[in-house]
Amino acid sequence: MATNGGFPAFLAGVRVLDLTQFEAGPSCTEALAWLGAEVVKVENPQGGEAGRSLLGRQSGPSQNQDSWYFLLFNANKKSVTVNLKS
């Protein structure tokens, strides 16, 4: 059985479309990703999920990095942007 970061890949071959924002949804889909599912997070092309800068971006050389809040709940996922208006 394949592993993913030390966890058995029980959900290997399963693809999950993540349209969630903030804690409840992203933490759930992150757990699915750790269990082997391929999680694809869909975000707004105008800045992505609001959680990317929710607690403020850092100043200095790392100012363009995502907030720790976003990284905590969206690890082990793929990310795409989709403009649903066009």
PDB file of N, CA, C and O in Angstrom:
ATOM      1  N   MET A   1       0.844  -1.180   0.000  1.00  0.00           N
ATOM      2  CA  MET A   1       0.000   0.000   0.000  1.00  0.00           C
ATOM      3  C   MET A   1       0.886   1.239   0.000  1.00  0.00           C
ATOM      4  O   MET A   1       1.839   1.326   0.774  1.00  0.00           O
ATOM      5  N   ALA A   2       0.575   2.183  -0.856  1.00  0.00           N
ATOM      6  CA  ALA A   2       1.351   3.420  -0.941  1.00  0.00           C
ATOM      7  C   ALA A   2       1.112   4.273   0.291  1.00  0.00           C
ATOM      8  O   ALA A   2       0.069   4.185   0.938  1.00  0.00           O
ATOM      9  N   THR A   3       2.093   5.094   0.599  1.00  0.00           N
ATOM     10  CA  THR A   3       1.933   5.991   1.746  1.00  0.00           C
ATOM     11  C   THR A   3       2.049   7.431   1.300  1.00  0.00           C
ATOM     12  O   THR A   3       2.612   7.729   0.246  1.00  0.00           O
ATOM     13  N   ASN A   4       1.515   8.309   2.106  1.00  0.00           N
ATOM     14  CA  ASN A   4       1.536   9.739   1.829  1.00  0.00           C
ATOM     15  C   ASN A   4       1.912  10.453   3.123  1.00  0.00           C
ATOM     16  O   ASN A   4       1.052  10.687   3.971  1.00  0.00           O
ATOM     17  N   GLY A   5       3.174  10.797   3.280  1.00  0.00           N
ATOM     18  CA  GLY A   5       3.608  11.480   4.495  1.00  0.00           C
ATOM     19  C   GLY A   5       3.476  10.629   5.737  1.00  0.00           C
ATOM     20  O   GLY A   5       3.235  11.164   6.819  1.00  0.00           O
ATOM     21  N   GLY A   6       3.624   9.326   5.618  1.00  0.00           N
ATOM     22  CA  GLY A   6       3.529   8.449   6.770  1.00  0.00           C
ATOM     23  C   GLY A   6       2.147   7.857   6.985  1.00  0.00           C
ATOM     24  O   GLY A   6       1.995   6.942   7.794  1.00  0.00           O
ATOM     25  N   PHE A   7       1.147   8.349   6.290  1.00  0.00           N
ATOM     26  CA  PHE A   7      -0.207   7.829   6.417  1.00  0.00           C
ATOM     27  C   PHE A   7      -0.485   6.860   5.276  1.00  0.00           C
ATOM     28  O   PHE A   7      -0.045   7.097   4.151  1.00  0.00           O
ATOM     29  N   PRO A   8      -1.201   5.780   5.538  1.00  0.00           N
ATOM     30  CA  PRO A   8      -1.588   4.901   4.420  1.00  0.00           C
ATOM     31  C   PRO A   8      -2.488   5.649   3.452  1.00  0.00           C
ATOM     32  O   PRO A   8      -3.329   6.450   3.862  1.00  0.00           O
ATOM     33  N   ALA A   9      -2.308   5.385   2.173  1.00  0.00           N
ATOM     34  CA  ALA A   9      -3.075   6.088   1.141  1.00  0.00           C
ATOM     35  C   ALA A   9      -4.394   5.359   0.870  1.00  0.00           C
ATOM     36  O   ALA A   9      -4.592   4.781  -0.198  1.00  0.00           O
ATOM     37  N   PHE A  10      -5.278   5.398   1.846  1.00  0.00           N
ATOM     38  CA  PHE A  10      -6.566   4.717   1.720  1.00  0.00           C
ATOM     39  C   PHE A  10      -7.414   5.299   0.588  1.00  0.00           C
ATOM     40  O   PHE A  10      -8.217   4.586  -0.014  1.00  0.00           O
ATOM     41  N   LEU A  11      -7.241   6.572   0.300  1.00  0.00           N
ATOM     42  CA  LEU A  11      -8.060   7.230  -0.709  1.00  0.00           C
ATOM     43  C   LEU A  11      -7.308   7.433  -2.029  1.00  0.00           C
ATOM     44  O   LEU A  11      -7.685   8.287  -2.832  1.00  0.00           O
ATOM     45  N   ALA A  12      -6.261   6.660  -2.251  1.00  0.00           N
ATOM     46  CA  ALA A  12      -5.504   6.779  -3.499  1.00  0.00           C
ATOM     47  C   ALA A  12      -6.445   6.547  -4.678  1.00  0.00           C
ATOM     48  O   ALA A  12      -7.236   5.603  -4.675  1.00  0.00           O
ATOM     49  N   GLY A  13      -6.353   7.420  -5.688  1.00  0.00           N
ATOM     50  CA  GLY A  13      -7.214   7.314  -6.854  1.00  0.00           C
ATOM     51  C   GLY A  13      -8.493   8.124  -6.754  1.00  0.00           C
ATOM     52  O   GLY A  13      -9.247   8.207  -7.723  1.00  0.00           O
ATOM     53  N   VAL A  14      -8.751   8.722  -5.597  1.00  0.00           N
ATOM     54  CA  VAL A  14      -9.947   9.545  -5.409  1.00  0.00           C
ATOM     55  C   VAL A  14      -9.568  10.999  -5.654  1.00  0.00           C
ATOM     56  O   VAL A  14      -8.554  11.469  -5.139  1.00  0.00           O
ATOM     57  N   ARG A  15     -10.362  11.707  -6.427  1.00  0.00           N
ATOM     58  CA  ARG A  15     -10.121  13.129  -6.695  1.00  0.00           C
ATOM     59  C   ARG A  15     -11.231  13.941  -6.035  1.00  0.00           C
ATOM     60  O   ARG A  15     -12.414  13.643  -6.195  1.00  0.00           O
ATOM     61  N   VAL A  16     -10.829  14.978  -5.286  1.00  0.00           N
ATOM     62  CA  VAL A  16     -11.767  15.819  -4.554  1.00  0.00           C
ATOM     63  C   VAL A  16     -11.641  17.250  -5.062  1.00  0.00           C
ATOM     64  O   VAL A  16     -10.535  17.782  -5.156  1.00  0.00           O
ATOM     65  N   LEU A  17     -12.753  17.864  -5.386  1.00  0.00           N
ATOM     66  CA  LEU A  17     -12.783  19.266  -5.808  1.00  0.00           C
ATOM     67  C   LEU A  17     -13.099  20.108  -4.578  1.00  0.00           C
ATOM     68  O   LEU A  17     -14.176  19.991  -3.994  1.00  0.00           O
ATOM     69  N   ASP A  18     -12.158  20.953  -4.192  1.00  0.00           N
ATOM     70  CA  ASP A  18     -12.291  21.758  -2.975  1.00  0.00           C
ATOM     71  C   ASP A  18     -12.716  23.178  -3.338  1.00  0.00           C
ATOM     72  O   ASP A  18     -11.931  23.942  -3.898  1.00  0.00           O
ATOM     73  N   LEU A  19     -13.957  23.526  -3.018  1.00  0.00           N
ATOM     74  CA  LEU A  19     -14.495  24.869  -3.261  1.00  0.00           C
ATOM     75  C   LEU A  19     -14.693  25.623  -1.949  1.00  0.00           C
ATOM     76  O   LEU A  19     -15.413  26.621  -1.908  1.00  0.00           O
ATOM     77  N   THR A  20     -14.061  25.153  -0.885  1.00  0.00           N
ATOM     78  CA  THR A  20     -14.305  25.682   0.450  1.00  0.00           C
ATOM     79  C   THR A  20     -13.359  26.822   0.799  1.00  0.00           C
ATOM     80  O   THR A  20     -12.332  27.023   0.152  1.00  0.00           O
ATOM     81  N   GLN A  21     -13.735  27.571   1.847  1.00  0.00           N
ATOM     82  CA  GLN A  21     -12.902  28.632   2.394  1.00  0.00           C
ATOM     83  C   GLN A  21     -12.990  28.591   3.905  1.00  0.00           C
ATOM     84  O   GLN A  21     -13.999  28.162   4.465  1.00  0.00           O
ATOM     85  N   PHE A  22     -11.952  29.031   4.554  1.00  0.00           N
ATOM     86  CA  PHE A  22     -11.860  29.130   6.001  1.00  0.00           C
ATOM     87  C   PHE A  22     -11.837  27.748   6.645  1.00  0.00           C
ATOM     88  O   PHE A  22     -11.813  26.749   5.926  1.00  0.00           O
ATOM     89  N   GLU A  23     -11.843  27.657   7.937  1.00  0.00           N
ATOM     90  CA  GLU A  23     -11.400  26.470   8.658  1.00  0.00           C
ATOM     91  C   GLU A  23     -12.116  25.153   8.377  1.00  0.00           C
ATOM     92  O   GLU A  23     -11.446  24.167   8.072  1.00  0.00           O
ATOM     93  N   ALA A  24     -13.406  25.091   8.463  1.00  0.00           N
ATOM     94  CA  ALA A  24     -14.109  23.807   8.420  1.00  0.00           C
ATOM     95  C   ALA A  24     -13.872  23.032   7.119  1.00  0.00           C
ATOM     96  O   ALA A  24     -13.477  21.866   7.158  1.00  0.00           O
ATOM     97  N   GLY A  25     -14.107  23.665   5.981  1.00  0.00           N
ATOM     98  CA  GLY A  25     -13.943  22.987   4.696  1.00  0.00           C
ATOM     99  C   GLY A  25     -12.507  22.626   4.382  1.00  0.00           C
ATOM    100  O   GLY A  25     -12.224  21.466   4.084  1.00  0.00           O
ATOM    101  N   PRO A  26     -11.574  23.594   4.439  1.00  0.00           N
ATOM    102  CA  PRO A  26     -10.188  23.277   4.127  1.00  0.00           C
ATOM    103  C   PRO A  26      -9.562  22.236   5.063  1.00  0.00           C
ATOM    104  O   PRO A  26      -8.741  21.430   4.623  1.00  0.00           O
ATOM    105  N   SER A  27      -9.938  22.243   6.343  1.00  0.00           N
ATOM    106  CA  SER A  27      -9.364  21.232   7.241  1.00  0.00           C
ATOM    107  C   SER A  27      -9.884  19.840   6.894  1.00  0.00           C
ATOM    108  O   SER A  27      -9.152  18.859   7.025  1.00  0.00           O
ATOM    109  N   CYS A  28     -11.122  19.743   6.459  1.00  0.00           N
ATOM    110  CA  CYS A  28     -11.688  18.459   6.050  1.00  0.00           C
ATOM    111  C   CYS A  28     -11.009  17.947   4.780  1.00  0.00           C
ATOM    112  O   CYS A  28     -10.614  16.783   4.713  1.00  0.00           O
ATOM    113  N   THR A  29     -10.875  18.807   3.780  1.00  0.00           N
ATOM    114  CA  THR A  29     -10.256  18.359   2.527  1.00  0.00           C
ATOM    115  C   THR A  29      -8.763  18.112   2.704  1.00  0.00           C
ATOM    116  O   THR A  29      -8.185  17.297   1.985  1.00  0.00           O
ATOM    117  N   GLU A  30      -8.131  18.802   3.650  1.00  0.00           N
ATOM    118  CA  GLU A  30      -6.723  18.512   3.941  1.00  0.00           C
ATOM    119  C   GLU A  30      -6.570  17.113   4.524  1.00  0.00           C
ATOM    120  O   GLU A  30      -5.630  16.394   4.188  1.00  0.00           O
ATOM    121  N   ALA A  31      -7.501  16.728   5.403  1.00  0.00           N
ATOM    122  CA  ALA A  31      -7.464  15.371   5.960  1.00  0.00           C
ATOM    123  C   ALA A  31      -7.634  14.335   4.852  1.00  0.00           C
ATOM    124  O   ALA A  31      -6.975  13.294   4.871  1.00  0.00           O
ATOM    125  N   LEU A  32      -8.511  14.611   3.886  1.00  0.00           N
ATOM    126  CA  LEU A  32      -8.682  13.698   2.755  1.00  0.00           C
ATOM    127  C   LEU A  32      -7.394  13.608   1.937  1.00  0.00           C
ATOM    128  O   LEU A  32      -7.038  12.533   1.454  1.00  0.00           O
ATOM    129  N   ALA A  33      -6.702  14.729   1.781  1.00  0.00           N
ATOM    130  CA  ALA A  33      -5.437  14.735   1.044  1.00  0.00           C
ATOM    131  C   ALA A  33      -4.381  13.912   1.770  1.00  0.00           C
ATOM    132  O   ALA A  33      -3.640  13.161   1.136  1.00  0.00           O
ATOM    133  N   TRP A  34      -4.306  14.040   3.078  1.00  0.00           N
ATOM    134  CA  TRP A  34      -3.338  13.251   3.845  1.00  0.00           C
ATOM    135  C   TRP A  34      -3.647  11.769   3.767  1.00  0.00           C
ATOM    136  O   TRP A  34      -2.750  10.946   3.950  1.00  0.00           O
ATOM    137  N   LEU A  35      -4.880  11.413   3.504  1.00  0.00           N
ATOM    138  CA  LEU A  35      -5.251   9.997   3.355  1.00  0.00           C
ATOM    139  C   LEU A  35      -5.103   9.503   1.926  1.00  0.00           C
ATOM    140  O   LEU A  35      -5.500   8.379   1.619  1.00  0.00           O
ATOM    141  N   GLY A  36      -4.539  10.323   1.047  1.00  0.00           N
ATOM    142  CA  GLY A  36      -4.197   9.869  -0.292  1.00  0.00           C
ATOM    143  C   GLY A  36      -5.030  10.412  -1.425  1.00  0.00           C
ATOM    144  O   GLY A  36      -4.715  10.163  -2.589  1.00  0.00           O
ATOM    145  N   ALA A  37      -6.086  11.148  -1.125  1.00  0.00           N
ATOM    146  CA  ALA A  37      -6.915  11.703  -2.196  1.00  0.00           C
ATOM    147  C   ALA A  37      -6.171  12.834  -2.892  1.00  0.00           C
ATOM    148  O   ALA A  37      -5.368  13.531  -2.271  1.00  0.00           O
ATOM    149  N   GLU A  38      -6.437  13.015  -4.176  1.00  0.00           N
ATOM    150  CA  GLU A  38      -5.903  14.161  -4.913  1.00  0.00           C
ATOM    151  C   GLU A  38      -6.906  15.298  -4.733  1.00  0.00           C
ATOM    152  O   GLU A  38      -8.013  15.242  -5.269  1.00  0.00           O
ATOM    153  N   VAL A  39      -6.527  16.320  -3.987  1.00  0.00           N
ATOM    154  CA  VAL A  39      -7.415  17.433  -3.692  1.00  0.00           C
ATOM    155  C   VAL A  39      -7.013  18.620  -4.554  1.00  0.00           C
ATOM    156  O   VAL A  39      -5.862  19.057  -4.528  1.00  0.00           O
ATOM    157  N   VAL A  40      -7.968  19.136  -5.315  1.00  0.00           N
ATOM    158  CA  VAL A  40      -7.738  20.292  -6.177  1.00  0.00           C
ATOM    159  C   VAL A  40      -8.572  21.449  -5.634  1.00  0.00           C
ATOM    160  O   VAL A  40      -9.802  21.414  -5.661  1.00  0.00           O
ATOM    161  N   LYS A  41      -7.882  22.470  -5.142  1.00  0.00           N
ATOM    162  CA  LYS A  41      -8.553  23.639  -4.575  1.00  0.00           C
ATOM    163  C   LYS A  41      -8.800  24.655  -5.691  1.00  0.00           C
ATOM    164  O   LYS A  41      -7.871  25.027  -6.407  1.00  0.00           O
ATOM    165  N   VAL A  42     -10.040  25.101  -5.841  1.00  0.00           N
ATOM    166  CA  VAL A  42     -10.412  26.077  -6.862  1.00  0.00           C
ATOM    167  C   VAL A  42     -10.545  27.432  -6.178  1.00  0.00           C
ATOM    168  O   VAL A  42     -11.288  27.588  -5.210  1.00  0.00           O
ATOM    169  N   GLU A  43      -9.801  28.416  -6.708  1.00  0.00           N
ATOM    170  CA  GLU A  43      -9.788  29.740  -6.095  1.00  0.00           C
ATOM    171  C   GLU A  43     -10.110  30.823  -7.112  1.00  0.00           C
ATOM    172  O   GLU A  43     -10.020  30.616  -8.322  1.00  0.00           O
ATOM    173  N   ASN A  44     -10.484  31.976  -6.592  1.00  0.00           N
ATOM    174  CA  ASN A  44     -10.759  33.164  -7.393  1.00  0.00           C
ATOM    175  C   ASN A  44      -9.442  33.678  -7.983  1.00  0.00           C
ATOM    176  O   ASN A  44      -8.457  33.786  -7.252  1.00  0.00           O
ATOM    177  N   PRO A  45      -9.394  33.996  -9.276  1.00  0.00           N
ATOM    178  CA  PRO A  45      -8.144  34.496  -9.859  1.00  0.00           C
ATOM    179  C   PRO A  45      -7.741  35.886  -9.356  1.00  0.00           C
ATOM    180  O   PRO A  45      -6.599  36.302  -9.554  1.00  0.00           O
ATOM    181  N   GLN A  46      -8.641  36.592  -8.724  1.00  0.00           N
ATOM    182  CA  GLN A  46      -8.335  37.934  -8.191  1.00  0.00           C
ATOM    183  C   GLN A  46      -7.856  37.845  -6.743  1.00  0.00           C
ATOM    184  O   GLN A  46      -8.473  38.434  -5.855  1.00  0.00           O
ATOM    185  N   GLY A  47      -6.782  37.129  -6.496  1.00  0.00           N
ATOM    186  CA  GLY A  47      -6.203  37.079  -5.151  1.00  0.00           C
ATOM    187  C   GLY A  47      -6.363  35.768  -4.431  1.00  0.00           C
ATOM    188  O   GLY A  47      -5.821  35.608  -3.337  1.00  0.00           O
ATOM    189  N   GLY A  48      -7.079  34.829  -4.990  1.00  0.00           N
ATOM    190  CA  GLY A  48      -7.226  33.531  -4.338  1.00  0.00           C
ATOM    191  C   GLY A  48      -8.167  33.563  -3.156  1.00  0.00           C
ATOM    192  O   GLY A  48      -8.958  34.494  -3.002  1.00  0.00           O
ATOM    193  N   GLU A  49      -8.079  32.555  -2.331  1.00  0.00           N
ATOM    194  CA  GLU A  49      -8.921  32.466  -1.139  1.00  0.00           C
ATOM    195  C   GLU A  49      -8.589  33.613  -0.188  1.00  0.00           C
ATOM    196  O   GLU A  49      -7.432  34.016  -0.070  1.00  0.00           O
ATOM    197  N   ALA A  50      -9.606  34.132   0.485  1.00  0.00           N
ATOM    198  CA  ALA A  50      -9.400  35.249   1.409  1.00  0.00           C
ATOM    199  C   ALA A  50      -8.436  34.880   2.535  1.00  0.00           C
ATOM    200  O   ALA A  50      -7.767  35.757   3.082  1.00  0.00           O
ATOM    201  N   GLY A  51      -8.356  33.612   2.884  1.00  0.00           N
ATOM    202  CA  GLY A  51      -7.457  33.168   3.940  1.00  0.00           C
ATOM    203  C   GLY A  51      -5.988  33.349   3.619  1.00  0.00           C
ATOM    204  O   GLY A  51      -5.153  33.315   4.523  1.00  0.00           O
ATOM    205  N   ARG A  52      -5.650  33.542   2.344  1.00  0.00           N
ATOM    206  CA  ARG A  52      -4.244  33.760   1.966  1.00  0.00           C
ATOM    207  C   ARG A  52      -3.677  35.007   2.644  1.00  0.00           C
ATOM    208  O   ARG A  52      -2.485  35.058   2.948  1.00  0.00           O
ATOM    209  N   SER A  53      -4.511  35.997   2.878  1.00  0.00           N
ATOM    210  CA  SER A  53      -4.034  37.227   3.524  1.00  0.00           C
ATOM    211  C   SER A  53      -4.893  37.594   4.727  1.00  0.00           C
ATOM    212  O   SER A  53      -4.907  38.752   5.144  1.00  0.00           O
ATOM    213  N   LEU A  54      -5.602  36.633   5.285  1.00  0.00           N
ATOM    214  CA  LEU A  54      -6.540  36.888   6.377  1.00  0.00           C
ATOM    215  C   LEU A  54      -5.878  37.556   7.573  1.00  0.00           C
ATOM    216  O   LEU A  54      -6.396  38.543   8.093  1.00  0.00           O
ATOM    217  N   LEU A  55      -4.766  37.043   8.004  1.00  0.00           N
ATOM    218  CA  LEU A  55      -4.097  37.602   9.170  1.00  0.00           C
ATOM    219  C   LEU A  55      -2.984  38.563   8.771  1.00  0.00           C
ATOM    220  O   LEU A  55      -2.126  38.910   9.583  1.00  0.00           O
ATOM    221  N   GLY A  56      -3.011  38.984   7.527  1.00  0.00           N
ATOM    222  CA  GLY A  56      -2.025  39.940   7.043  1.00  0.00           C
ATOM    223  C   GLY A  56      -0.787  39.253   6.511  1.00  0.00           C
ATOM    224  O   GLY A  56      -0.312  38.263   7.067  1.00  0.00           O
ATOM    225  N   ARG A  57      -0.281  39.794   5.430  1.00  0.00           N
ATOM    226  CA  ARG A  57       0.964  39.284   4.879  1.00  0.00           C
ATOM    227  C   ARG A  57       2.119  39.963   5.596  1.00  0.00           C
ATOM    228  O   ARG A  57       1.999  41.085   6.089  1.00  0.00           O
ATOM    229  N   GLN A  58       3.230  39.263   5.639  1.00  0.00           N
ATOM    230  CA  GLN A  58       4.387  39.801   6.336  1.00  0.00           C
ATOM    231  C   GLN A  58       5.026  40.919   5.530  1.00  0.00           C
ATOM    232  O   GLN A  58       4.882  40.976   4.308  1.00  0.00           O
ATOM    233  N   SER A  59       5.727  41.801   6.213  1.00  0.00           N
ATOM    234  CA  SER A  59       6.471  42.851   5.521  1.00  0.00           C
ATOM    235  C   SER A  59       7.908  42.387   5.332  1.00  0.00           C
ATOM    236  O   SER A  59       8.368  41.448   5.982  1.00  0.00           O
ATOM    237  N   GLY A  60       8.595  43.056   4.440  1.00  0.00           N
ATOM    238  CA  GLY A  60       9.987  42.694   4.177  1.00  0.00           C
ATOM    239  C   GLY A  60      10.103  41.737   3.010  1.00  0.00           C
ATOM    240  O   GLY A  60       9.231  41.700   2.143  1.00  0.00           O
ATOM    241  N   PRO A  61      11.199  40.947   2.983  1.00  0.00           N
ATOM    242  CA  PRO A  61      11.457  40.075   1.831  1.00  0.00           C
ATOM    243  C   PRO A  61      10.411  38.973   1.639  1.00  0.00           C
ATOM    244  O   PRO A  61      10.290  38.426   0.542  1.00  0.00           O
ATOM    245  N   SER A  62       9.669  38.646   2.667  1.00  0.00           N
ATOM    246  CA  SER A  62       8.675  37.570   2.550  1.00  0.00           C
ATOM    247  C   SER A  62       7.258  38.119   2.407  1.00  0.00           C
ATOM    248  O   SER A  62       6.302  37.413   2.727  1.00  0.00           O
ATOM    249  N   GLN A  63       7.092  39.353   1.936  1.00  0.00           N
ATOM    250  CA  GLN A  63       5.781  39.992   1.908  1.00  0.00           C
ATOM    251  C   GLN A  63       4.796  39.341   0.943  1.00  0.00           C
ATOM    252  O   GLN A  63       3.588  39.512   1.103  1.00  0.00           O
ATOM    253  N   ASN A  64       5.275  38.605  -0.046  1.00  0.00           N
ATOM    254  CA  ASN A  64       4.374  37.967  -1.008  1.00  0.00           C
ATOM    255  C   ASN A  64       4.029  36.532  -0.635  1.00  0.00           C
ATOM    256  O   ASN A  64       3.408  35.819  -1.422  1.00  0.00           O
ATOM    257  N   GLN A  65       4.421  36.112   0.541  1.00  0.00           N
ATOM    258  CA  GLN A  65       4.114  34.760   0.976  1.00  0.00           C
ATOM    259  C   GLN A  65       2.713  34.696   1.557  1.00  0.00           C
ATOM    260  O   GLN A  65       2.192  35.685   2.073  1.00  0.00           O
ATOM    261  N   ASP A  66       2.110  33.513   1.465  1.00  0.00           N
ATOM    262  CA  ASP A  66       0.780  33.306   2.034  1.00  0.00           C
ATOM    263  C   ASP A  66       0.862  33.299   3.553  1.00  0.00           C
ATOM    264  O   ASP A  66       1.910  33.008   4.131  1.00  0.00           O
ATOM    265  N   SER A  67      -0.264  33.625   4.196  1.00  0.00           N
ATOM    266  CA  SER A  67      -0.297  33.651   5.655  1.00  0.00           C
ATOM    267  C   SER A  67      -0.168  32.235   6.209  1.00  0.00           C
ATOM    268  O   SER A  67      -0.486  31.260   5.528  1.00  0.00           O
ATOM    269  N   TRP A  68       0.300  32.134   7.444  1.00  0.00           N
ATOM    270  CA  TRP A  68       0.434  30.821   8.079  1.00  0.00           C
ATOM    271  C   TRP A  68      -0.933  30.163   8.215  1.00  0.00           C
ATOM    272  O   TRP A  68      -1.042  28.938   8.174  1.00  0.00           O
ATOM    273  N   TYR A  69      -1.965  30.965   8.376  1.00  0.00           N
ATOM    274  CA  TYR A  69      -3.328  30.450   8.498  1.00  0.00           C
ATOM    275  C   TYR A  69      -3.719  29.665   7.241  1.00  0.00           C
ATOM    276  O   TYR A  69      -4.260  28.563   7.336  1.00  0.00           O
ATOM    277  N   PHE A  70      -3.443  30.235   6.069  1.00  0.00           N
ATOM    278  CA  PHE A  70      -3.765  29.563   4.813  1.00  0.00           C
ATOM    279  C   PHE A  70      -2.930  28.296   4.655  1.00  0.00           C
ATOM    280  O   PHE A  70      -3.455  27.249   4.276  1.00  0.00           O
ATOM    281  N   LEU A  71      -1.649  28.384   4.941  1.00  0.00           N
ATOM    282  CA  LEU A  71      -0.763  27.231   4.779  1.00  0.00           C
ATOM    283  C   LEU A  71      -1.147  26.085   5.711  1.00  0.00           C
ATOM    284  O   LEU A  71      -1.042  24.916   5.337  1.00  0.00           O
ATOM    285  N   LEU A  72      -1.587  26.414   6.910  1.00  0.00           N
ATOM    286  CA  LEU A  72      -1.978  25.390   7.880  1.00  0.00           C
ATOM    287  C   LEU A  72      -3.143  24.547   7.389  1.00  0.00           C
ATOM    288  O   LEU A  72      -3.151  23.331   7.579  1.00  0.00           O
ATOM    289  N   PHE A  73      -4.134  25.182   6.755  1.00  0.00           N
ATOM    290  CA  PHE A  73      -5.344  24.470   6.355  1.00  0.00           C
ATOM    291  C   PHE A  73      -5.356  24.018   4.890  1.00  0.00           C
ATOM    292  O   PHE A  73      -6.333  23.412   4.450  1.00  0.00           O
ATOM    293  N   ASN A  74      -4.298  24.298   4.131  1.00  0.00           N
ATOM    294  CA  ASN A  74      -4.309  23.940   2.717  1.00  0.00           C
ATOM    295  C   ASN A  74      -3.058  23.190   2.271  1.00  0.00           C
ATOM    296  O   ASN A  74      -2.692  23.224   1.097  1.00  0.00           O
ATOM    297  N   ALA A  75      -2.412  22.521   3.205  1.00  0.00           N
ATOM    298  CA  ALA A  75      -1.226  21.739   2.861  1.00  0.00           C
ATOM    299  C   ALA A  75      -1.629  20.514   2.042  1.00  0.00           C
ATOM    300  O   ALA A  75      -2.733  19.988   2.188  1.00  0.00           O
ATOM    301  N   ASN A  76      -0.727  20.074   1.189  1.00  0.00           N
ATOM    302  CA  ASN A  76      -0.898  18.824   0.438  1.00  0.00           C
ATOM    303  C   ASN A  76      -2.036  18.886  -0.588  1.00  0.00           C
ATOM    304  O   ASN A  76      -2.676  17.872  -0.868  1.00  0.00           O
ATOM    305  N   LYS A  77      -2.286  20.074  -1.147  1.00  0.00           N
ATOM    306  CA  LYS A  77      -3.337  20.239  -2.148  1.00  0.00           C
ATOM    307  C   LYS A  77      -2.767  20.872  -3.408  1.00  0.00           C
ATOM    308  O   LYS A  77      -1.752  21.568  -3.366  1.00  0.00           O
ATOM    309  N   LYS A  78      -3.430  20.622  -4.520  1.00  0.00           N
ATOM    310  CA  LYS A  78      -3.142  21.337  -5.761  1.00  0.00           C
ATOM    311  C   LYS A  78      -4.068  22.546  -5.778  1.00  0.00           C
ATOM    312  O   LYS A  78      -5.118  22.534  -5.135  1.00  0.00           O
ATOM    313  N   SER A  79      -3.687  23.582  -6.506  1.00  0.00           N
ATOM    314  CA  SER A  79      -4.513  24.780  -6.541  1.00  0.00           C
ATOM    315  C   SER A  79      -4.634  25.293  -7.967  1.00  0.00           C
ATOM    316  O   SER A  79      -3.649  25.353  -8.703  1.00  0.00           O
ATOM    317  N   VAL A  80      -5.850  25.661  -8.348  1.00  0.00           N
ATOM    318  CA  VAL A  80      -6.103  26.268  -9.649  1.00  0.00           C
ATOM    319  C   VAL A  80      -7.002  27.484  -9.441  1.00  0.00           C
ATOM    320  O   VAL A  80      -7.711  27.582  -8.439  1.00  0.00           O
ATOM    321  N   THR A  81      -6.963  28.404 -10.399  1.00  0.00           N
ATOM    322  CA  THR A  81      -7.887  29.536 -10.360  1.00  0.00           C
ATOM    323  C   THR A  81      -8.846  29.416 -11.534  1.00  0.00           C
ATOM    324  O   THR A  81      -8.471  28.977 -12.621  1.00  0.00           O
ATOM    325  N   VAL A  82     -10.082  29.812 -11.294  1.00  0.00           N
ATOM    326  CA  VAL A  82     -11.106  29.753 -12.324  1.00  0.00           C
ATOM    327  C   VAL A  82     -11.930  31.034 -12.262  1.00  0.00           C
ATOM    328  O   VAL A  82     -12.431  31.415 -11.204  1.00  0.00           O
ATOM    329  N   ASN A  83     -12.061  31.688 -13.408  1.00  0.00           N
ATOM    330  CA  ASN A  83     -12.923  32.865 -13.495  1.00  0.00           C
ATOM    331  C   ASN A  83     -14.263  32.382 -14.033  1.00  0.00           C
ATOM    332  O   ASN A  83     -14.401  32.126 -15.229  1.00  0.00           O
ATOM    333  N   LEU A  84     -15.238  32.259 -13.162  1.00  0.00           N
ATOM    334  CA  LEU A  84     -16.546  31.720 -13.535  1.00  0.00           C
ATOM    335  C   LEU A  84     -17.379  32.712 -14.345  1.00  0.00           C
ATOM    336  O   LEU A  84     -18.398  32.327 -14.920  1.00  0.00           O
ATOM    337  N   LYS A  85     -16.968  33.979 -14.401  1.00  0.00           N
ATOM    338  CA  LYS A  85     -17.710  34.979 -15.164  1.00  0.00           C
ATOM    339  C   LYS A  85     -17.364  34.960 -16.634  1.00  0.00           C
ATOM    340  O   LYS A  85     -18.158  35.407 -17.462  1.00  0.00           O
ATOM    341  N   SER A  86     -16.191  34.450 -16.976  1.00  0.00           N
ATOM    342  CA  SER A  86     -15.815  34.411 -18.395  1.00  0.00           C
ATOM    343  C   SER A  86     -15.657  32.969 -18.789  1.00  0.00           C
ATOM    344  O   SER A  86     -15.341  32.675 -19.941  1.00  0.00           O
TER     345      SER A  86
END
